[in-house]
């Protein structure tokens, strides 16, 4: 096929848009061979590689394009690919460079917004999402990204207006329904139950049924129709659990491997470790970790970096294992002989890409770091560990009621009440193990105690972290920083007691869970 320079590039882009990767590659090669097309041709070939899932060759191609022509479009896509291979620092640097000459197309601006969001910089993401929407107002994906960022920034009314636009055009957009339901507590005069029921009834794909089912259950719960809400959740969760290749034995093996590897970890020689003293907030999900993070982040000496995978990724890198999952028994056994000082430095480096005030101490709140508590204590001798505990029954119910990242294998346990109970039992056993192995290192904060005595528990928390008292920590709900966890709406309210002993409203349905705990001497009152 013979084509002039403009049409070769345009045809390659059109081929990409329709999924013709072979055609796109052929046309991109033609463009690359032309005198003025060396950069664009390499860029388009890089995009083809990325679409094939070959990320590292894609990065190489687009790095070549940026070296020839450092335009905004090239930099935006390169930043996206850097994030895929966990090169957060390179991604941030590429975004910074792109700001000097921002791309003019909607996709590239949306891409920049997505990378900023992945880095936790939601305030920096919003202007790019806004430009993307202005350039392509008919693109519902761009609108959704803008709405999600508005919600993270606490701008619920603005997010609602954007989502209503999406739903008006796409009544079956399950993600939009789910995000909208979570923006605020619904009322008898202001809710979307009828619309959600219709959307759920039309949903075909498992993911769409999950999203609309959870949204419907959340709004029913808001309206005081708790039994109906739990029944709806049970139906959608059971259906999803049936298609998962999940057996609790997989998670049980991880817990066992952590305990078994500890003696070797505890005796491993360690080099020079960092003097930094990060605060790690750990615990089961939905137990108050975001609340404690916000309390600490309201202190003038603290900066929150949100919920990161920095420690799991540093451990995975140190283990040298090539297994698909970030954490598995093989990885735990392999890392037992690793350089823990290097793990600590790698963690701080990864977390550093999310910091904006490096003169402050950081707090990070990935709940699952309870599996890594021993490694954190060895790798970071000055790290402060804070573990949230909540009534076991409320913990099970809260995990069941929250839709976590559907594609994450870490949360596969959360679709069945007894799976969650079994997971809690292993968590409880592991925390007892850590208290014996690391006496005095981990402060436990009970959610119920924090709600009942906010000032007293906050004083205890700050003292454990080596922080002076600060009155503003009691006004955590006025903190305007972004929150991108499921608790985003709740932590913008003052302390409330609505969630304490909520399980009692569903005691009959939770009888099997209560029996499970009783058999294992786990107290529920």
C-alpha positions in Angstrom: 0.0 0.0 0.0 1.4 3.4 -1.0 0.5 6.3 1.2 1.8 9.8 1.8 3.1 10.8 5.3 -0.1 12.3 6.8 -2.3 9.4 5.7 0.1 6.7 6.9 -0.1 8.1 10.5 -3.8 8.7 10.3 -4.4 5.2 8.9 -2.2 3.6 11.6 -4.2 5.4 14.3 -7.5 4.4 12.7 -6.3 0.8 12.6 -5.4 1.0 16.3 -8.9 2.4 17.1 -10.6 -0.6 15.4 -8.2 -3.2 16.9 -6.3 -4.0 13.7 -2.9 -4.3 15.4 -1.2 -6.0 12.4 -2.4 -3.2 10.1 -1.4 -0.6 12.6 2.1 -2.0 12.9 2.5 -2.1 9.1 1.4 1.5 8.7 3.5 2.7 11.6 6.5 1.1 10.0 5.8 3.0 6.8 5.5 6.2 8.8 8.8 5.5 10.7 10.6 5.1 7.4 9.7 8.6 6.2 12.0 11.5 7.0 9.6 13.4 9.2 8.0 10.3 10.7 10.8 8.7 12.7 9.3 9.7 16.1 5.7 9.2 15.3 6.3 5.9 13.7 8.2 4.6 16.7 5.5 6.0 19.0 2.8 4.1 17.1 4.8 0.9 17.1 5.2 1.3 20.8 1.4 1.6 21.2 1.0 -1.6 19.1 3.4 -3.4 21.4 1.5 -2.2 24.5 -1.8 -3.4 23.0 -0.2 -6.8 22.6 0.7 -6.7 26.3 4.5 -6.4 25.5 5.1 -3.4 27.9 8.8 -3.3 28.0 9.3 -3.3 24.2 6.6 -0.7 24.1 8.6 1.5 26.6 11.7 1.1 24.5 9.9 2.2 21.3 8.3 5.2 22.9 11.5 6.3 24.8 13.1 6.4 21.3 10.2 8.6 20.1 10.5 10.9 23.1 14.2 11.3 22.5 13.5 12.4 18.9 10.4 14.4 19.5 9.5 15.0 23.2 5.9 16.0 22.6 3.1 15.8 25.1 1.4 12.8 23.6 4.5 10.7 23.6 5.3 11.6 27.2 1.8 11.0 28.4 1.8 7.4 27.1 5.3 6.7 28.3 4.3 7.8 31.8 1.4 5.4 31.6 3.6 2.5 30.6 6.1 3.4 33.4 3.3 3.0 35.9 2.5 -0.5 34.5 6.0 -1.7 35.4 6.1 0.2 38.7 8.5 2.8 37.7 6.6 5.5 39.6 9.5 8.0 39.8 10.1 7.9 36.0 6.3 8.3 35.5 6.2 11.3 37.7 9.2 12.9 35.9 7.6 12.3 32.6 4.4 14.0 33.7 6.4 16.9 35.0 8.1 17.2 31.6 4.8 17.0 29.7 3.4 19.9 31.7 5.8 22.2 29.8 4.0 21.4 26.6 0.8 19.6 27.4 -0.8 17.4 24.6 -3.7 18.8 22.7 -5.8 15.6 22.3 -8.3 14.3 24.8 -6.9 10.8 25.2 -3.5 12.1 26.2 -4.9 14.5 28.7 -7.1 11.8 30.2 -4.0 9.5 30.3 -2.1 12.2 32.2 -5.0 12.5 34.6 -5.0 8.7 35.1 -1.3 8.6 35.9 -1.5 11.5 38.3 -4.4 9.6 40.0 -2.4 6.4 40.2 0.3 8.5 41.9 -2.2 9.8 44.4 -2.1 13.4 43.1 -5.8 13.8 42.5 -5.7 17.6 42.6 -3.2 17.5 39.8 -5.3 14.9 37.9 -8.5 16.9 37.9 -7.4 19.7 35.4 -6.4 17.1 32.9 -9.6 15.2 33.2 -11.5 18.5 32.8 -9.6 19.3 29.5 -10.2 15.8 28.2 -14.0 16.2 28.8 -13.9 19.6 27.2 -12.2 18.2 24.1 -14.4 15.1 24.0 -17.6 15.7 25.8 -19.2 12.6 24.4 -16.7 10.2 25.9 -18.3 8.6 29.0 -15.0 7.1 30.2 -13.4 10.6 30.4 -16.5 11.8 32.3 -16.3 8.9 34.7 -12.7 9.6 35.5 -13.5 13.2 36.2 -16.3 12.2 38.5 -14.2 9.8 40.4 -11.6 12.4 41.0 -14.1 14.9 42.1 -15.4 12.3 44.6 -11.9 11.7 45.9 -11.5 15.4 46.5 -14.8 15.6 48.5 -16.7 17.5 45.8 -19.8 15.2 45.9 -22.2 17.6 44.3 -20.0 18.2 41.3 -19.3 14.4 41.0 -23.0 13.7 41.1 -23.7 16.1 38.3 -21.1 14.5 36.1 -22.4 11.0 36.9 -26.0 11.9 36.1 -24.8 13.1 32.7 -23.1 9.7 32.1 -26.2 7.7 33.3 -28.6 9.8 31.2 -26.6 8.8 28.1 -25.7 5.3 29.3 -28.4 4.0 31.7 -26.5 0.7 32.1 -23.1 2.1 33.0 -22.6 0.0 36.1 -19.5 1.8 37.4 -21.3 5.2 37.3 -24.2 3.8 39.3 -21.9 2.3 41.9 -19.9 5.5 42.3 -23.0 7.6 42.5 -24.6 5.4 45.2 -21.5 5.8 47.4 -21.2 9.6 47.2 -23.5 10.2 50.2 -26.1 8.6 52.4 -29.4 8.3 50.6 -32.7 9.4 52.0 -36.4 8.5 51.4 -36.8 11.6 49.3 -33.4 11.4 47.5 -32.3 8.0 46.3 -31.9 5.9 43.1 -33.3 2.6 44.2 -35.9 2.2 41.5 -33.4 3.2 38.8 -30.7 0.9 40.3 -33.2 -2.0 40.4 -33.9 -1.6 36.8 -30.3 -1.4 35.8 -29.4 -4.4 37.9 -32.2 -6.4 36.3 -30.8 -5.5 32.9 -27.2 -6.3 33.8 -25.7 -9.3 32.1 -22.0 -9.5 32.8 -20.9 -10.7 36.2 -19.0 -7.4 36.9 -22.0 -5.3 36.0 -24.3 -7.4 38.3 -21.8 -7.0 41.1 -21.5 -3.2 40.7 -25.2 -2.5 40.4 -26.0 -5.1 43.1 -23.6 -3.5 45.6 -25.0 0.0 44.7 -28.5 -1.2 45.2 -27.7 -2.9 48.5 -25.9 0.3 49.7 -28.9 2.5 49.0 -31.4 0.0 50.5 -29.2 -0.1 53.7 -29.3 3.7 53.7 -33.0 3.6 53.7 -33.2 1.3 56.6 -34.1 -1.8 54.5 -31.1 -3.8 55.9 -32.5 -7.3 55.5 -33.3 -6.7 51.9 -29.9 -5.2 51.3 -28.1 -8.2 52.8 -30.2 -10.6 50.8 -29.3 -8.7 47.6 -25.6 -8.8 48.5 -25.8 -12.5 49.3 -27.2 -13.3 45.9 -24.7 -11.3 43.9 -21.7 -12.3 46.0 -22.7 -16.0 45.8 -22.9 -15.8 42.0 -19.5 -14.1 41.8 -17.9 -16.5 44.3 -19.1 -19.4 42.1 -17.0 -18.2 39.2 -13.9 -17.5 41.2 -11.1 -20.1 41.3 -10.7 -19.5 45.0 -10.1 -21.8 47.9 -9.4 -20.5 51.3 -6.6 -22.9 51.6 -4.6 -20.5 49.3 -4.8 -17.7 51.9 -4.3 -20.1 54.8 -1.0 -21.3 53.2 0.2 -17.7 53.1 -0.5 -17.1 56.8 1.3 -20.3 57.6 4.3 -19.4 55.5 4.6 -16.0 57.2 4.7 -17.6 60.7 7.1 -20.4 59.6 9.5 -18.0 57.9 9.8 -15.7 60.9 12.6 -17.5 62.8 14.9 -17.2 59.8 13.9 -13.5 59.2 14.4 -12.7 62.9 18.0 -14.1 62.8 19.0 -12.7 59.3 22.0 -10.3 59.4 21.0 -6.7 58.5 23.1 -3.9 57.0 22.8 -0.2 57.6 19.1 0.6 57.9 17.3 3.9 57.4 16.7 6.1 60.4 13.3 7.2 58.9 10.3 6.5 61.0 7.3 5.9 58.8 3.9 5.1 60.4 2.2 2.0 59.0 -1.5 1.6 59.7 -2.5 -2.0 59.3 -5.4 -4.3 60.0 -8.3 -6.0 58.3 -10.0 -3.8 55.7 -13.1 -1.8 56.8 -12.0 -1.6 60.4 -11.1 2.1 60.7 -7.7 2.3 59.0 -8.7 5.3 56.8 -10.1 7.0 59.9 -6.8 6.7 61.8 -4.9 7.7 58.7 -6.9 10.9 58.5 -6.4 11.6 62.2 -2.7 11.3 61.8 -2.6 13.2 58.5 -4.2 16.1 60.3 -1.1 16.6 62.4 1.3 19.2 61.0 4.3 16.9 61.2 2.7 14.1 59.1 2.0 13.5 55.5 -0.3 10.7 54.3 0.7 8.9 51.1 -2.5 6.9 51.1 -2.8 3.2 50.5 0.2 1.9 48.7 1.7 -1.4 47.5 5.2 -0.2 48.2 6.1 -2.7 50.9 4.6 -5.8 49.1 6.4 -4.7 45.9 9.7 -4.2 47.7 9.4 -7.6 49.3 8.5 -9.2 46.0 11.5 -7.6 44.3 13.9 -8.7 47.1 12.6 -12.3 46.9 13.5 -12.6 43.2 10.5 -14.9 42.6 8.7 -14.7 39.3 5.3 -16.1 40.5 2.3 -14.2 39.3 1.0 -13.1 42.7 2.8 -10.4 44.7 2.5 -12.6 47.8 2.6 -16.3 48.0 4.4 -18.9 50.1 7.3 -19.2 47.6 7.9 -15.4 47.9 7.8 -15.5 51.7 10.2 -18.3 51.9 12.6 -16.7 49.4 12.6 -13.3 51.1 13.6 -14.8 54.5 17.2 -14.6 53.5 17.1 -11.3 51.7 18.8 -8.0 52.7 16.2 -6.4 55.0 18.0 -3.0 55.0 17.7 -3.0 51.2 14.0 -3.8 51.5 13.5 -0.8 53.8 15.4 1.5 51.4 13.3 0.2 48.5 10.1 0.7 50.4 11.0 4.3 51.2 12.0 5.0 47.6 8.7 3.6 46.3 6.7 5.5 48.8 8.7 8.7 48.1 7.2 9.0 44.7 3.9 9.7 46.4 5.2 12.3 48.7 4.9 16.1 48.3 6.3 17.2 51.7 9.4 15.1 52.3 10.2 17.1 55.4 7.3 15.5 57.2 7.0 11.9 58.4 4.9 9.7 56.3 1.9 7.6 57.2 0.8 4.8 54.9 -2.3 2.7 55.4 -2.4 -0.4 53.3 -4.3 -2.7 55.6 -2.7 -5.9 54.2 0.7 -4.8 55.5 -0.2 -6.8 58.6 1.2 -9.8 56.7 4.5 -7.9 56.4 4.6 -6.5 60.0 7.7 -8.6 60.9 9.5 -7.6 57.7 8.7 -3.9 58.3 10.0 -4.1 61.9 13.3 -5.7 60.6 13.7 -3.5 57.6 12.7 -0.2 59.2 13.8 -0.3 62.9 12.1 3.1 63.6 8.9 2.3 61.8 5.7 2.7 63.9 3.0 0.0 63.5 -0.6 0.7 64.4 -3.1 -2.1 64.0 -6.9 -1.4 63.9 -9.1 -4.0 65.5 -12.9 -4.1 65.3 -15.6 -6.4 66.6 -15.1 -9.7 64.6 -18.8 -9.8 63.5 -18.8 -6.2 62.4 -15.5 -6.9 60.5 -17.0 -9.8 58.7 -20.2 -7.9 57.8 -18.2 -4.8 56.7 -16.0 -6.8 54.4 -19.0 -8.6 52.9 -20.8 -5.3 52.3 -17.9 -3.6 50.5 -16.9 -4.3 46.9 -13.1 -4.2 46.7 -11.1 -4.2 43.5 -12.8 -7.0 41.5 -9.6 -8.0 39.7 -7.4 -8.2 42.9 -6.9 -11.8 44.1 -6.1 -10.4 47.6 -9.8 -9.8 48.2 -11.2 -13.1 46.8 -12.1 -14.1 50.4 -14.6 -11.2 50.7 -17.6 -12.7 48.7 -18.6 -15.4 51.3 -19.3 -14.8 55.0 -17.6 -17.9 56.2 -14.5 -17.3 54.0 -14.3 -13.8 55.6 -14.7 -15.4 59.1 -11.9 -17.8 58.3 -9.7 -15.0 57.1 -10.4 -13.0 60.2 -9.4 -16.0 62.4 -6.1 -16.3 60.6 -5.6 -12.5 60.9 -6.4 -12.7 64.6 -3.9 -15.6 65.1 -1.2 -13.8 63.1 -1.6 -10.6 65.2 -1.2 -12.6 68.4 1.9 -14.1 66.8 3.4 -10.6 66.0 2.7 -9.4 69.5 4.7 -12.3 70.9 7.5 -11.8 68.3 7.6 -8.0 68.5 6.6 -7.0 72.0 5.7 -3.3 72.2 6.1 -2.6 68.5 2.5 -2.7 67.5 -0.2 -0.5 69.0 -3.7 -1.9 68.7 -6.5 0.6 68.4 -10.0 -0.7 68.7 -12.5 1.0 66.5 -15.2 1.0 69.1 -12.9 2.6 71.7 -11.9 5.3 69.2 -15.5 6.1 68.5 -16.4 6.1 72.2 -13.4 8.2 73.4 -12.0 10.1 70.4 -9.7 12.4 72.4 -8.4 9.7 74.7 -7.6 7.2 71.9 -6.1 10.0 69.8 -3.7 10.9 72.6 -2.7 7.3 73.0 -2.2 7.0 69.2 -0.1 10.2 69.0 2.0 9.2 71.9 2.8 5.8 70.4 3.8 7.6 67.2 6.1 10.0 69.1 4.0 13.0 68.2 3.0 16.0 70.3 -0.6 16.6 71.0 -2.4 18.7 68.2 -6.0 19.7 68.6 -6.6 19.6 64.9 -6.4 15.8 64.9 -9.8 15.8 66.5 -11.1 17.7 63.5 -9.9 15.2 60.9 -13.1 15.5 59.0 -12.2 19.0 57.9 -9.0 17.8 56.3 -9.4 18.6 52.6 -6.8 16.2 51.2 -8.0 13.6 48.7 -9.3 10.2 49.9 -9.6 7.4 47.4 -10.6 4.5 49.7 -14.1 3.1 50.2 -14.3 5.3 53.4 -14.0 8.5 51.4 -17.5 9.8 52.3 -17.4 8.6 55.9 -14.1 10.3 56.9 -15.5 13.7 55.8 -18.0 13.4 58.7 -17.2 13.8 62.4 -16.9 10.6 64.5 -20.2 8.7 64.5 -21.5 5.5 66.1 -23.7 4.2 63.3 -21.4 1.3 62.5 -20.8 0.0 66.0 -22.5 -3.4 66.6 -24.2 -3.1 63.2 -24.0 -6.9 62.9 -26.8 -7.3 65.5 -29.3 -6.0 62.9 -28.4 -9.1 60.9 -27.9 -11.6 63.7 -30.0 -14.4 62.3 -28.2 -14.3 58.9 -24.9 -14.2 60.7 -25.5 -17.2 63.0 -23.1 -19.4 61.0 -20.4 -16.8 61.5 -21.1 -16.6 65.2 -20.9 -20.4 65.5 -17.6 -20.4 63.6 -16.1 -17.9 66.0 -17.4 -19.7 69.0 -15.7 -23.0 67.9 -12.4 -21.1 67.8 -12.9 -19.2 71.1 -13.0 -15.8 69.3 -15.1 -13.5 71.4 -17.8 -11.5 69.6 -19.1 -9.4 72.5 
